[in-house]
Amino acid sequence: MTSLPKSWKKVEIEEILQPLDNGNVVQQGWSPQCEKEPADLNEWGVLKTTAIQDGYFLPDENKKLPKSLEPKPAIEVIAGDILMTCAGPRNRCGITCFIKSTRHKLMMSGKMYRFRASPQKVDPKYLEFFLLSQDAKVAIDKMKTGINDSGLNLTHSRFLRLPIPLAPLNEQKRIVLKIEELFSELENATRCLCVSEETLKAFYQSALDHAFNGCKEHKNLETLLSQKLSNGYSGKPVNHKTKYRVLSLSATTSGEFLDQHFKYLDENGLEDRDIWCAPNDILIQRGNTIEYVGVPALYKGKPNAFIFPDLMIRARADEEIIDSRYLYYALSSPKIRNYLRKNAKGSAGTMPKINQTILSATPIPYCPSDEQKKVVQEIERQLSISAVLQKQAELYIAQAKILRQSILKKAFSGQLVAQDPNDEPASVLLERIRAEKEVSKTSSKKPKERRRSA
């Protein structure tokens, strides 16, 4: 590990935190039974852990506190707080963000901590940037406790031992300014790449729309299938490996089949049931958020490798009259996606769903088999171009993340900005603050002189 500059000092995080109103340097929230919907601006809400993201805060990620419960203003989040998730899956436990500003009446949940930097010792943004660094993440990850990765905890006592490379206060401010400058450049470049990704998605939808616009004839989906539509089977998942794998909704949410998203079932007699995926099956999400309900995916895996779940409907094309790829692309087209979204049923607070009746009656643009092949070839030609461009964009975005960590690595090893010999060393700063506190304590304990009477 790179040695720190002489003017720096490695300290435990507890030493550079400011005491909170309750006298502690770390405070935990509260997890009451809340309403499902978020709180209005004039209502009290409890933050969900998803409100805390790496380096940014999402105040709308909250749940409304019921009117039957009294709020706890002592755990209201305010500007200057640093929030950290302290429980959850491994990849979500230990996530940190600095609160620059927030709305009123938002409380921490029991799965998060708050703490504040002591401004005499450390710049809050300096501390936040360090907590976003890979070195900090690795150190925090080693502190987590729990039986498995799906439910871990980070205790106060362990977290307060986190080592921090502390630069002189003036140097901290220079480091923060430099990081913000470099991150701003990266964010601008990444924003352009994200716009490019959105443009590619729009290009894909435009290509599908154009491909089927010329079809004058339409046929109901049920007339194009080799067998009736069928729902799948979900069963009760188990935590150990078995020969039965049932897909999760996330296996097809993207519109492509992703075989890593599944759960195991441990039941008898599943081999004989008509719930197994076969090559060229089209799996359609019958229940999801309105954005994803009706999303199709073409299964290209091995036969009898996966069971499709209850929230998916399987469609098998009659290959004598319609190409399965053509049907898949037709179901992915904007007009049919909009048709299925409009016909999805669901009351307030429930998952929108489509059923076999709605899907069976879906009007599919139809043309002779030779034209179908031309349509598929043209779509896939355009998709191949789009795929290359998207992979490049994804690669650049991944490189930007690596570069951010490289910047943080240099920042907290003293290599990002030059050291100034006139800066007060971190060790001297800490010692001076300790000495001042001791003098203050002594003065407060010293008895006052009694006034002499005249």
N, C-alpha and C positions, 0 to 999 in steps of 0.2 A: 504493500500500500504506500502511496506517495506521502512523504512526510510533509507536515504543515509548515508554513513560514514561521519564523521565530516570534513574530508579533501575535500569532494566533494561539488559541488555547482550546483543547478539547474538554468540554464540560457535559454533565448530564443535563437533560432538558429541564428538569425540575429547578435547576439553579437560575434559569433565565426566564421563568414564567412569573407572571404577576398574580398576587393573591386576588381571588375573586370575592364577591360580596359575602359568600359563606365562609371565608377564611381559608379555603383550599385553593390549590392552583389548577385543579382539574375538577370539573363538575359534570355529573351525568344527568340525563333527562328523565322523562316519565312516559310510560306507554299505557295510557288508558284505552278503553274500548271506544273507538271513534266511529263517526259516520263514514260512509264510503266516499262521499263527495268532498272536494276541497272546500276550505272555508272562504267566505267572502271577505272583502277587505276590512269590514267592521266586525268580523267574527274571529274567535280564537281558533287556531288550528295547531295540530301537532305534525311536525315535519316527518316525512318518510325518509328512510336512509337514501333513497334515490335523489333526494334534494342535494346530497353531497356528491359532487363529481370531482375528478382530479383537477383542481385549480379553478373550478367555477361552481356557482351556487344556483339552484333552481327552486326559488321560493314557492312556486305553484305546486310543487310536489309535497302536498300536505293533506291531512284529513281533518275535517271539521270536528271540533270538540262538542259533544252533546250538551244541550242546555242544562241537563240535569247535573252536570259536573262543574265544579268551580275551577277556573284556570289557575295556573301557578305562575304569576308574573316573574318570580325569581329565576325561572329557567327560560324566559323569553330571549330569543336570539337578537343581538344588537350588533351594529357596526363595530368592527374591531375584534370580534370573536374569531377564533380559529376553530372550526368544527372538524371532528374526525369520527368516522363510523367505528364502533368498538365491538360489533358482533355481526355475524352473518357468514356467507360463504367466503372462502379464502380470498377470492379476487375482489370482494367488496368490503372486507374487514380491514380497517386501517387507511381508508380513503380520506383525503384532507382537502379542505378549502378555506380560504380567508374571506370573511364577510366584509366587503367594502360598503355595501348598503343593503337594506332589506325593508320590507313592509313591517308594520307593527303586528303584534298579537300572534307571533309564531313561536311555538315552544319546541325545545329539543325532545326527541323521543328517548326512550331508555336504551336504545342501541347506538347512542352517540355521546361523545364528550365535547365539552367546550373548554378552551383555555385561551389565555391572552399573553402575548409577549410583553415582558417588562421593558418599556421603551428606553430606560436608562442603560439597558444591557444589549438589547437586540432589536433590530428593525423587524416589524411584523412580516413584511414581505420577504425579507431575508430568510426568516424562519419557515414561512410557507414554501418558498422555493426549495429549501433544503428537504422539507418533508415530501416534496414531489420528486426528489432525486432517487435514482436506483439504489444508491447506498442506504438511504433512509428506509426505502421500501423493503430491502433485504433484511435490514436490522429489525424492523417492525415485524416482518413475517416470522422471524425466529422467536419472537416474544409471544405469539398467539398460542392459545391452548384450546384443546377440544378433541373429541373422539375421531371425527372425520372432517374432510374439507368443506362439507356442506354447512357446518355449524361451528364456527370458531369464535373465540373471545379474546379480547385484549384488556388485561386488567390494569387498573391505575398504577399499582406498584411496579409492574413490569415496564409500562410505558414511560414512567418517570425516570427510568434508568437509561433511556435512549441517549447515546452519545452524540453531541453536536459539535462540529468544528466552528468555533467562534472567532470571527475576524474582528479587528478593531472597528469601533462603531462607524467611523468615517469611511473605512474601506467597505463595510457592509452596504452603505448607501451607494457607493460607486458600483459595487457588484450588482445591486438591485437594478440600478439604471441601465447597466450594460445588458443584463439578462432581458429586461423589458424591451430594450432596443432590438436585440437579436430575435427574441420571440415574436415581436411585432412583424418583423420581416418574414419570418417563417409562417406566421398566421396568414399574412397577406397572400403568400404563395400557395398555402394549403387551401385557402378560401377559393382561389382561382381553380384549383384542382377539383374541389368539391363541386363547384359550378359546372366543371367539365363533366363530372360523373352524372350530375342531374341532366345535363344536356344529352349525354349518351342514353340515359333512360328514356328521355323524351324522344330521342331519335328512334329507339327500339319501338316505342308505342306508335310513332308516326309510320314506321315501316310496316307494322302489323295493320294499321288502319288503311294504309294505301293498298296493301296486298289484297284485302278482302272487299274493297270498295267496288271493284268491277263485277262482283258476283251478283247477278240479278235474281237467282233462285235461292230460296232458303228452305231448309227442312228442319223439323223438330228433332232435337237430339236423340230422342228415343228411337226414331226410325233409322238411325245410322249406327246402332250398336248391335253387337253379336249376342248380347244377353242383357237382361234388365240391370238397371243401376242398383247398387247395393251399398249399404253402410257397413263399416268395419266393426271391429271388436277391440275394446281397450283392456278389459280385465283389471286385475289388481296387480300392479307392478311389485317386484321383489328386488332386494338389494344384492342378490347373488346371481352369477351367470347361469343361464339355462339355454336350451336349444330354441326357445321361443323368443323372438324379438318383435316388439310392437313399436311402430313408428310414433314419434311425437309430432305435434303440429308443426314444430319448427323445422321438421325434415323437408317440408314443401312450401313454407311461407314465402321464400324468395322466388318461387315460380320454377325452381330447379330442384331436383331430388338430391338431398344431402344425407348420405347413409350413416353419418355419425350420430344422428339424433334419434335415439330409440331407448326403450326400457325393456327389461326382461319380465317374462311371465312364467309362472310355475304352475301349470294346470295340465289336466289330462284330456286327451281326445281332440286337441286343436288341429292335428294333422288332417283330419277328415272334414274340417269345416271350410266353407268357401269364403275365407277371409285372408287368403294369401296373395301377395303381389306376384304378378307375372309380367314378363317383358312387354313393353308398349301399353301397359295399363296407364290410364290417366287418373290421377288421384286429385280430387277436388275438395277444398276445404268447405265443409257445410256449416261450420260455426267458427267464428273468430271476431276480431274487431271489424268494423265496417270497412276499413281499408283492405283487409285481407280475406274477408269472406268471399268464397267463390274462386280463390286462386287455384289454378291447376298446375300440376307438375307431371311430367312424363317419366314413368319408371323404366329404367334401362338396366336394372340389376338382374341378378339370377332369380330363377323361379323358386318359390317357397323359402326365400331367405328372410322375408319380413311379412308381418301381419299389418294391414292398414287399420288405423284406429276408428272408433265410433264417430269422431268428428270429421271424418273424411268419407266421401262418396267415390266409389270406383266406377269408371266408365271404360268399357272395352269396345273399341271401334270394330265395326264389321269391315275388315280389310278388303273385301270384295267390292265395296261401294265407297269407302272413304279411307284415306291414309291416316294412320294414327298421329303422325307428326302434323299433318294438315289440321286435324281436329284439335290437337293440343294448341297450335298457334291461333286457331279461330277462337277457342275458349279464352285465350290470353289477350285477345284484341280489345281495344278500349270500349267498343260498342257493347260487346257481350259482358265485359267486366262491369260496366255501368248498369246493364240490364239486371245482372245478378244482385248488385248492391241495392238497386231500387226495390227489388222484390224480396230482399231479406226481411225476415220478421223478428221482432224482439221488442219487449216493453222496456220502459226506462230502467236502467241499471242491469239489464240482462244482455247476454251475448247475442248479437244478430246472427240469424241462421237462415239457410235455405234448405228446402227438403227435396225429395226425389221428384215430386210433382212439378215443382218450379223448374228444376233442372231438366226434366224430361221435355218440357215444353219450350226450352230455350231455342230460339231460331238460329240455326247454323248456316252461314253462307255456303252454298254448294255449287260445285262445278264438276265436269267430267274428270276422270282419273289422270289423264295426261296434263290437263291444266292444273290439277292439284299438285302434281310433281313440280311443275314450273313455279308455282307459288311458293312451295317449300324451298326449292333451290334458291330463289331470289331472296327470301327471308333469311336463309342461313348464310348466304353470301354477305348480306349486309350485317348480320350478326357477327360473323367472323371478323369483319373490320372493326366493329364496335368493341368486340371482346379484346382485341389487341390494344386498342386505345385505353380501355378501362383497366387492363392489367398494368399498363404503364402508369396511369394515374394512381392506382393503388400502391404501386411500387414507390412512387415519389412521396406519397403520403406516409408510408412506412418509414422511408428514409428520413423524412422530416421529424418523426418521433424519435428516431435514433439520434438525430442531430441535436434535438432538445436535451436528451440525456447527456450527450457529449458536452454541451454547453454547461449543464449543471455540474457535471463531473469536474470540469476545469474550474468552475466558480468556487466550489467548496474544497478545492485543494490549493487555492491561492494562485491559480494560473490564468485567470480570466482578466484581471486588471492588475496594474502595477501597485506594489506596496509603497507607501509614503512613510519615510522614517520619522516624520513629524507626528504621525498618528499615535495616539495613546494605545499601547499594547493591550490586548484583551485581558491578560492576567493582571495588569496594573489597574485597569478599569474595574474589574471585579473586586480586587483587594480594596480599592478606594471606596467603593460602594459599601463593602462590608464594614470598613472602618467608620464610615459616616453613620451607618446604622447603629454600630456599637456606641458611638458618641451620643446619638439621639436617644438610645435606650438608657444610657447612664444619666443623661440630663433629665429624662422624664422620671427617673427613680430618685433623684437627688431631692432631699426635703427642702421646702421653701423656708427662707429666713423669716423668723418672726419679727414683726415691726416693733421697735422699742417705743415704749410710751414716753411722752414728753414730760 
